[in-house]
Amino acid sequence: MKKDLIVREPELYFDSIHQELDNFLRDTFFTHSFGHPLNVIKNTILRPAIEVIQCNDNYKVKVQLPGVKKDEIDVELDNDFMTITAETREEKKEEEKNRRYHTSEFRYGKYQRTISFDQPIKTEDATAKYKDGVLTIIIPKQTTETKEPKRLQITESE
């Protein structure tokens, strides 16, 4: 049975609609965003944008992770799945504790994305590089399944 390269996840579309409706209601009924509860945005699991390219002998996956440090990214490969997790945290300085945000559209929280591949992958030869907020992963395909999960080391791009 052939699987889709990218799993369809309808809740992603509902999250987008919910966000747009929330923005519309806030902008319509509140002239200022003073005191707007930002914890609604901070405590959600974020889904990073991805690009998956299937070549003859490998997969190339690009993941947008703006504001994330290389050491905060975890990539796990297992058979024909890849899970990416990362986290961004809001930096608060001591002198800013008594201030309230007027507007903040930055996203803080945990990023998580699982991607399934339509063929088994060769986890031991996979590589990952991170530059300018974009994680690029090259994963060779294989003909036999791998049973051992692997965590990737991420290096700086040149």
N, C-alpha and C positions, 0 to 999 in steps of 0.2 A: 504494500500500500504506500503510495507516494504522499509525503507530507508537504505542506506549504513551507516555503523557506522562512517566512515571517508569520508568526502566530497572530491571528486576528484577535484583537482585544477590544470589545465594544465599550468597556468602561472608560477607555481613553477618550472616546468621543463625548461621553457624558460629563467627564471631568472638565473638558473644554467648554461645553455648553454651560455648565454650572459656573465656571469662572467668568464667562462673558455675562451671564445674567447677574451675578454678584457685582461685577464692575458697573453694569448699567444701573442697577438699583442704588448702589452707593453714590454714583455720579449724579443721578437724578434727584435723590431725596436728601443728600447731604451736601451742602455747599462747601464744606471743608472736611478733610479726612482726619482731623484731629481726633485722637482717641480711638481710631478704628482698630479693632482687635486683629493684630497681625498674627496671632498664634494660629489662626485658621490656616494660613499659608505655611507657617514654620513647621507644623506637626504633620505634614502630609508626606507620603512617599512620592518622590518625583520620578518621572519617566524621561530619561534623556533621549534626545533625538538620535536616531541611528541611520546608517547607510550600509547595506549589505550587498556586496558584489560577489557573484559566483563566477569563478573562472574555471578552466578545465581541470586544474590540479589543486586549487585552493579557494578559500573564501577570504575576502578582504572586508573587514568590519570597521567602520568609523563611528565613533561615539562622541557627541558633544557633551563635555563636562565643564562648563565655564565656572571659574572660581574655585575649582578643586585642585588640591595639591597632589602631585604624583604619588606620594606616600599614603594618601587617603583613598586610593583606588584599589579594589580587589577584583581580580578576574579569575573565575574558576571554570575549567573545562572538564566535561565529563561525558564520554561517549559522543552523542550528537547534540549536546546542549552546551551553552555558554551562559554564565550568570555574571553580570557586572554590578558591583555595588560601590558606592562612594558617598561622601557626606560633606556638606558645606555648613559652616557654623557662622553665626553672626558675631562679629568682633565688637565687644563693648568696652569702651575705655571708662575709667573711673569718673572722669569729668562729664561724661555723657549720660550718667544714670538718671539725672533729673530732667532729661529732655524727652519729648515725645516726637515721633515722626510726623511730619506733615504729609509726605508721600514716600512710599517705599514699594518698588516693584521688583526688588531683588528676591530671589528664591533661596531660602535656606532649608536644609533638611537632608534627608537620605535619598539618594538616587538608587534605583534598582531596575534592572532590565534582564530578562532571560530570553535568549534567542535559541531556537531549535534549527538544526540543519537537516537537509533532506538526505545527506549521506554521512556515514561515520567520519569523524575527524581524527587527525593524527596529533594528539595533545602534546606529545613529547617534542615536536618540532615547531610548535606555535611560538610566535614572537609578538611583543607589544611595545609600542613607542607612544610617548605623550608629548605633545608640543602645542602651545597656544590654545589650550582648552579642548583639544581634539585628541582622543585616544584612537590609535590605529592598530588593529590586530590582524595579523596574517596567520591563517590556520590551514595547513595542508589537509587535503582529503586523504582517506586511506581506504583500503579494501576490506580489512578486518577490523572488528570493533575493539576498542581499548577499554579495559575495565577499571584502570586506576585514574582517579581524578588528579588534576594538576593545577597548581596556582602559578600564574605567570609573573615574572619579574618585569617591571616596566622601566625602560631606560629613556634618557633624554634624546630627542631628535636633534640632528645637526642643522 
